[in-house]
Every structure is written in C-alpha cells, then in structure tokens.
Amino acid sequence: MQKNSMIIIGAGFAGLSAGIYAQMNGYSTQIFELHTLPGGLCTAWKRKGYTVDGCIHWLVGSSPESAMNQFWREVGLAQGREFINLDEFLRYEGSDGRTVVFYSDVDRLEKHLLDLSPKDEPVIREFISGIRMGIRFDQQPTERDSGITKLIKGIKMGWLFLTRGKDMRRWMDTTAEQFANRFQDPLLREAFKEIWYPEFSIFFIMFTFSYLHNHNAGYPIGGSMPLSRALEKRYLELGGQIHYGKKVEKVLVENDRAVGIELADGSQHRAGRVVSAADGHATIFKMLDGKYADEKIKEPYEKWPIFPPLVYVGLGVNNRFENEPKTVSGISFALKQPVEIADQTLERLSVHVYNQDPTLAPDGKTSLTVMIPSSYAYWKEMAKDPVEYEEKKEQIARQVVAMLEQRFPGIGSQVEMVDVATPLTFERYTGNWQGSFEGWLITPQNAGSIMSPMKQTLPGLSNFYLCGQWVEPGGGLPTGVMSARRLLKAVCKEDGRKFITTQA
C-alpha cells in the first residue's frame, strides 16, 4: 500500500476538489461515489426536455478580480464559463399592493428601501452600512497581485477589522429575524425575514449583497450540472479515478489508523490515507460507528441547526415569462388563503423563474422551481407506504400549480412538466443528513466557526480526514473547494512537501 495513495469518499464539490489538489501534488487518488453522477448536491435532472436545477442560484467568486476566482480556475470551473449578473436578488410582493425589491446594486437598494419606509431610516442605514463594509472586504489580496498591492490590501483589511470589528461581532450575533423585528413597517419586517432563513446571521446576508454589488456572485449559464462536470473533467485529466454507483459502508481501521474502505457489495479497497467528503453524520456515526467522536465532535450534530430539508418542485412551462423580472432567488407572493403542503401551512409562495437561462428549457419555454421547507421525519413516516408517498407527491404537484395560478393567471394550461423531490430524494442520491440541501445553517451560535474553521481530523484516528460542508459551516460550493484546498495543504505539510497548484 503506497503512502501517497488516497481514497476519497464522495464526488461532490469537496471530494472532486480534494482529488484535484491531491493529483496536482503527486498523490494517487480514487473517488468512490454513491450516485452515478458527479457533483453531489450541485446537481440537476432532466424531465420531458426541461432541466430541473437542484442547486445554483449564484456563485461567489464569479468575478475574475476576486480572490475566490483563482480557486475556481485551479479546479477548472471558471474557464469558458459565462456568468450573468442580475439586477434583483428577490422580489417580495406584499398583500397591501406594495413590493420590496432587493436590488443587487447597494445604492439603488438603499434609495428603494428609504422610499418605501422613511421612518425606518436608522435600520436601513445600518443594513446598507454592513453591505458597504462587506464590499470593502471583498477586495482581498490575490496571488495575482504584486507584492506592494498585497501589502496595501492587507493593511486595508487589517484596518477594517480594527475599526469595524465590533460591528461585525454584533451582526454575527444577530439573526435575520431579530434584525427584521426592528423595522416599524410591517412589509419590511416580513420581507427581511424571507431574504434567507430567519435564524440566519444577518452578517452573512449583508455579505451576500456585497458580493452581488461587486458582480462577484453571478449566475453561471447552464446551471449546476456543467459546473460539476467541469470539476469531474479536471480531476480525470489529472489522472484521478472515479468509481460511480459505489456506496461506502465502512471505513476500515487497524490500530487506530484508517487503511481503506468497505463498500456495500462487501469489497474492500485500501490506501495510505482516507478522506471523507461525504455526509458528516454518516461518516462519523455509521462508517466509523461513532468510535472517534468526542463531545466536541458530537456537539454540532446534537445542537446546531441544519439547512431545513425541502420539498423541491420543478416545473416546465410553455411561456417565456418575458415580462417578469430576472432575479437571483425568485418572487415571493401572498396566497389568497393558507394552503397545507405536507406538514407545512403556507401563507406565501416563493417561485424561481429561470427566465435568465434559456438553456434549461426548450426554445420559448421556461423552467421554474419552488422550494418548500418540510420535515424529514414526516416524509420518512410517509414512505412506509410507497403508494401513499407517491400520491402525496402528486397532490403537491397539483397544489403548487394551483397556487402559481394566483400569481400567473393561465399558467395551469401552460405547465408541461411537474417533478416533485422530497427530503428522501436528496438523501437517496446524496446521502446528506436528514435530506438537508446543505450543511450547517449559519447562526449566531456557530458564526465564529467561519473565522476559525472546524478540524478536519478526528481524535485518536490517524490517516483519516474530513472535508466539505460539514467542517465548513454555511456550506455552499465555495466552501467545498476551500475545504479541500485547506486539507491538501495540511497533508502536504505533514509529508514535508511544498503545496503547489496549477490551472487548467
């Protein structure tokens, strides 16, 4: 068994990126993937000529001038990619006839919010101040910068931390709901709770708008799957191997040292190191039977919230939606009366119209998605009766079309495809814990981990490593690559190697 051999569990963004950086640095790697496709949660699927995109809305690092863009070039994602920057993040249509438009441009957003509610000027100014601070943070040094430029940018970053550190800490400790409750205008209170999740730290919502303003959170034409295929291509070209349809059941351990894996078919594969870029809970508590989980490792899984599981509805519609705004996250509108969807009661519906990307639908038509939070336990119980499970999905498809009819009259006759995925669907194809569509939800409880990333090793177990969203709170595609890069730098340091990178 060669010392420089490495087995990687999972061909999501983190696993593929770990393989890419490992191959760059002279390690021989194999990836074992549960699904038959790359990308993990960065995925999409075809139905009746339409593409249902299960992931991407925006990609931080889309600007060639940003530090993150360098990482995207290293893993082969940025090359030849067309990004578009949309003018609106979200439209929140109130029941009183007014609409809050969360513009990407900070100056336009500030004016619009002040016009809507002059009495909320102090809170609006604070929100805008946080975005402007983030805009300056988004100008970090890159490896392309000259020595003097790096020095100047570094000094500016240090000064920003020194002068705005207290503001950052306060905003990290404030949830979106807490911040929203400070607005006097009920429409703004409601709208700010729907920008992301109410439990989400307002600090990271501010930063999202900073990236949008800087044109550093563009939408990649083609959606999610081309991104995943780009990483797969880069990895294979570097000499890596991927084994699809291979579920890992167990990490093999001898004398507290990881030596390989055992698959669901009973076969065993050995290597000098094992990296899990798969679901954290399954890795720690199933593949390793919880033997290397101390209280610190257990705490997040016992106490931290995760991104809520979803009922994910994709629709194919014979309509261009030319008169509808092109948004990053969609349109939220009030329903005429509450509607029960699975275990949730909805008073509003949010729909993402992909009229910015004609590649996801046949000519003249458009793909839409609707995401509805739903309990994993509810669907787990429902699935005990397969007939009832399928009937519930069909019912939800009809309900969603009926709700959309309220906002888009006549859409019912234009719908050509409806596909419903549940938390169990996400679990089946990605293994993600409780069918969540990401990892840890960033809250005041764990926001500090962003500044101090979680450990990528387990106590008492050598030659085993973790990377991906379960050791990078907040999840998302950038953290997958950053986590993999951080890991391989550490591995190279262990072996006394200089960490190197190349670009495709």
N, C-alpha and C positions, 0 to 999 in steps of 0.2 A: 504494500500500500504506500504510494508516494506521498511524501509530506506536503507537496504542493497541490495535491488533488483536493477537490472541494465538491460536495454535494449541496445543492441549493433546493430548498422545498418551496415551490410556488413560482409561477411565471407571470406574476403581476408586475407592476412597475418596479417595485422594490427588488423582486427576485431577478428580473431581467437586467436591471441596472447593476445589481451585485455581480451578476455573471459578466457583464460588460467590463466593469472595472477590474474584476479578477483576471479576466483574459488579458486585458491591457498590461497587467503587472506580472504575467508569466505563470499564473495558476491555471490548472487544467480543471474545468468545471463541467458538471452535468446538472441540468434542472429537471426536476420531476414535478409535473403539473397535473392536478386533479381534472381540469377541464380539457377540452380538445382544442382550445383557442388560447392565444396569449392575452395578457392584459389584466387578468383578474377582474376587479371591479370597474376598470376602464374598458367598457365593453359596449357592444351594440348587437342587434339581431335583426334579420330581415323577415318581413311578413308582407306577402302579396305585393312585392315591389317597393314597399316602403322600408326605411331603416328606422328602427326604434333605438334611439341613443340612450344608453343607460348611465351616462356619466357626465361628459364635459359640458360646462356652461362657459367657463373662461379658464385661461391658463396663465398663471403668474409666470413672468419671465418671457413673455412673447416679444417684448421689445429687444432688439439687438443690442441696445445700450445697457441693458440691465445685467447685474452680476449673475442672476439665475440663468440667463440665456446661454452663458458659457457651458453650464451643465447640460442643457438641452442639446447643445452642439456635440458635446462629448458622447452622449448616448445615441446620437443620430436622429433626434426628433425634429430639430429646428430646420435642418437643411431642406430647402424646397417647399417649406410649409407656408401656406397663405393664411395670414391672420387678419381678421377684421375687427375694428374697434367700434362698438355700438354706443349710441348716444345715451341710451337709457339702461339702467340696471333693472328697475322694477317699476311697474305701474300699480298703484293701489287705488282702486275705484271705490269711493265711499258711497254709502246708502243715501247720503244727503246731496248727491249730484256732483260733489267735488272730487277731484283726483289728485293724489300726491304722485308726482313723477320724480323718482330718484335718478336724477341725471348723473352721467358719468363725469361731466365737467364740474369741478367744485364751485366755480363762480356762478354758473347757471343754477346749480343746486341751491346755493345759498340764497340767491335772489328769489327763486321759486318758493322756498320754504318761508322766507320772510314775507313775501306777498300773501301767502296762504294764512299766516298767523303772526302778525306783527307783535302781539302780546307775548309770544314765546321767543322773542329775540335773544335773551340770555342763553337759553338752552341750545337754540340753533347755532349761535355764535360759538358755543363750546364744542358742538359737534363738528363744525367746519374747522375750528382750530385744531382739533385732533386729526382731521384729514390732512390739513396743510402740514402738520408735523410729520405725518406719515409720508407725504410727498418728498420731504427732505431726506427721510430715512431710506427711501427707495433709490437714493443716489449713492450707494455704497461703492467702495473701490472694487475694481475688477482686475483680473490678471492681465488684461489688455492695456491697462493704464500704465503710464510711465511712473518711475519712482517718485517724482515730485508730485504727480497727480494723486497717487495713492496716499502720500503723506498729507496733502491738503484735504483730501476727502476724509481721511482718518481723523484729522484734527476736528473737522466739522462734525463728524459723527460723535466724537468724544464730547464736544461742547454741547451737542444736542442732548446727549444722555445727562450731562451735568445740569443743564438748565431746565429740562423738561422731565426729568426722572420722576418727580413726584406726581406730575400729571399722568404719566404712563402707568404708574402703580395704581393710581386711583381709578383710572379707566379699566385696567385689567381686573380690578376688584368689583367692577360694576357690571351687572348683567344688562342685556338689551331691554329687558322688562323694567328693571329699576330705572334705567335712563329714560325710557319711554314714559314712565309714570310722572316724570317731571313736567311734561307738556300740559298746558292748560287746554289746548284744542283737542277734543276727543278724536278727531280724524288723525292727527299726527301721533297721538298716543297709540292708536290701533296700528297705524302704518309702520311705526318704528318697531313694533313687536313682530312684524312679519318680514322685516328685511332679511332676517335669518331665523334662528330659534330664540325664544325669549330667554333661555338660560345662557345663551352665548355671551361671551365677554364683549362689551361694546368697543373695546380697544381694537379687536381684530376686525370688527365691522368697519371701523374708521380706516384701517389699513387697506381693506378691500377697495374702498373708494379712492384711496391714494393710488393704488395700482391702476384702477380704471382711468383716473385723471391723467396719469403718466403714459397712457396707452401701453401699459405693461401687463394687461390682463385681457388680451384679445381672444376671440373665438377662432379656433382652427377650422377652416372649411373642410368638410368631410367628417367632422365629429371625432368620436373616441377611437373606433377601431383602427383607422390609419395611424394613429399615434402608437398604439400597441404593436401594430405590425412593423412600425419603424424601429422600435426597440428590439423586436424579435430579429429583424434583418441584421441590425448592427451586431447583436450577440452572435448570431450564426456566422457572420462574416469574420468575426474574430476567432472562430474555431470552437465555439461552445456547442454543446449538445442539449437538445430538449426532448424529453420523453413525455408526450401528452397522454391523457387518459390514465394516469398512474397516481392513484391515491396513496399517500404515505400514511401508514397506520401507527408507526412506532419509530422513534429514534433509538438506534442501537447504542448501548452504553456498556463499556467494560472498564472497571476500576475507576469510575467517575470520569470517564473520558469518552466523548462521542466518537464513534467509529464508523457510523453508517446509518442506514435506514432500512425498514422493512415495509414492503408495500402490501396493499390489500390482498394481492394474489399470493402472498406468502414469500415472495422472492426477496432476497436481501442484497444490498449494494453498499459497498464500503468505500471510504475516502479518508484522507488525512484530517479534513475538517467538515463540519456540517453547519450550514446556515439555514435558518428557517425564516423565510419571507412570507410565510403563510399566516393564517389566523393565529393571534397570540394565545387566546384561550385554549384552542385545540392543541397547539404546540406544547404549552406548559403543563396543562392538566390532563391531556389524553396521550399525546405522543410520548410524553415523559412522565406520565402518571402522577404529576404534582410533586415528584421527589425532590426537585431543586427549586421549590417555591417557598421562600421565607415570607415573613409578614410584609416586608416592603414590596415584594413581587405580587403578593396577593391583594394588597390594598386597592390598587386601581380597579381590579376585576370585581371587588366587593363593594366599592364605594363610588367610583367615578361613573358619571353618565356617559352613554354612548350615543352616537347619532341614531335617532329613532328609526326603527325598521319602517319600510314603506310598502304600500300597495302602489305599484307603478303601472300606469295605464298609458299605452302608446296608441295613437290614432293616426290613420291615414285619411286625409280629407281632399276631395276634389275641389280645391279652392286655393288660389294663390295668396289670399289674405294681404293683398297689396295695400289696403288702406289701414292695416293695423301696424302699430309701431314695432320696430325691431328692437327687442330687449334682450338683456343678458339672462335674466331669470324669469321673465314672464309677466302676466297680467293677473292681478287678484281682484275678483269682483264679488259683491254681496249676492247671496242667493235670496230668492223671494221668501223662502221659508226653510227652516233647518232640514237637513237630509241625513239619515243614518246610513253610513257606509261601513260595513263590517262592524267593528267595535267603536267607531267614532261618530260623533254628531257634528256635521259641518254646517256652518253658517256662511262660509265663504268658500270659493274655489279658486285655486291658482292654476293657470294653464300656461305652458311654454309653447309658443308658436314659433316653429323653426323656419319662419319666412326669410331668415337671413342666409339659409343654406339650402339651395335648390338640389344639392347632390343627395339629400336624404329622401327624396320623393320623385316619382315620375314627373315628367315635364308638365307644368301647370298645376301641380298638386303640392300638398304640404304635409309634413309630419308634425304632430302635436304630442306633448306629453303632459300628464297630470300626476303629481306625486301627493299621496295621502298618507300621513303617519298612521301606523297600525301596529297593534301588539303582536309580537312573535308568539306569545302563549296562545292567543286567540286562534291563530292560524294552525298552530301545532295541534290543538284540540280539534279544529275543523277537519284537518287532514286525516283523522282517524276514519272518516267516512269519505272515500275518494269521490263518490257521486255528489255528496253534499258540498265538498270542496269545489268541484268544477261548477256546480250550479251557482254557488256564491260568486265565483269569478264572473260568470255570465250575467248575473244580476248587477254586479258592479259596473260592468261594461255598459249595460242599458242605463243605469243611473247616471253615469258620467256624461253620456251623450245627452241625456235629458237636461242635466244641469248646464251643459255648454249651450244648449238651445236658448237659454235665458240671456246669454251674452252675445251669441252669434245666431240670430234667428235664421232658420232654414238649414242649419248645419247637419241636422239629423239625416236629411236626404243626400247629403254630400259625403257622409262617412262611408269609406270603402273598407276600412280595416280597424279592428279594435283588438288589442292584445293586453292581457292583464297578468302582471307578475306580482307575486306576494313575497313576504319575507322568507318563506320557504324556498322560493325560486332562487333568491340571492344566496341562501345557504347552500342549496344543492349545487350550484355552479361555481361558487367561490369559497365555500366553507366559512364565510365570515360569521362571526359570533352573533347569534340571535337574528341573523339575516340583516344586520345593520349594513347601510350602504357606505359607511366609512368606519372610523375607529372612535377614539375618544372625542367627545364634544368639549370644546374649549370653554371652560367656565372659570370663575374666579378661583375655584378650588385647585385647578391644575394649570392655570395660565403660566405660572412660573416655570413649568417644565419646558416651555417653548424656549426660554432663555437658557435653561440647563437641561439638555436632552436626557432622556432616560438611559440607563445602562443597556448595553447590547449583549451582555453575558448573563449567565445565571450562576448564583453562588454554589460553589462546590463542583461545578461541571466544567471541564476543560475541553478545548477544541470545538466548542459549540457557541453559536452566535445568533442573535436576532436582528432583523432589520425590517423596516416598513412602518405602517401607520400605528401599530401597537406599541412602538417605542418612540413615536413622534406624535404627541397629542395634536389634534387638529386634522390629521390625515391629509388627504388631497394628494395630487400627483407630484408636486414639487418635493414634498417630504419623503416620498418613496425613493426618489433619486438621491436626495441629500443624505438620507439614512444609509443607503448603500455605499455612497462615496465615503461617508464618515467611517463606516465599518471597514472598508478595504484599506483606508489609510491606517487604521489601527492594526489590521492584520499585517500589513507591510512593515509597520514599526516593530511588531513582535518578531518578525523574521529578519530584521535588520536591512530591509530593502528600502530603496527610495521609491516613494509612491509617484507614479507617472500617469499622465493622461494623454490621449490623442483625440483628434477629431475626425469624424468620418469624411 
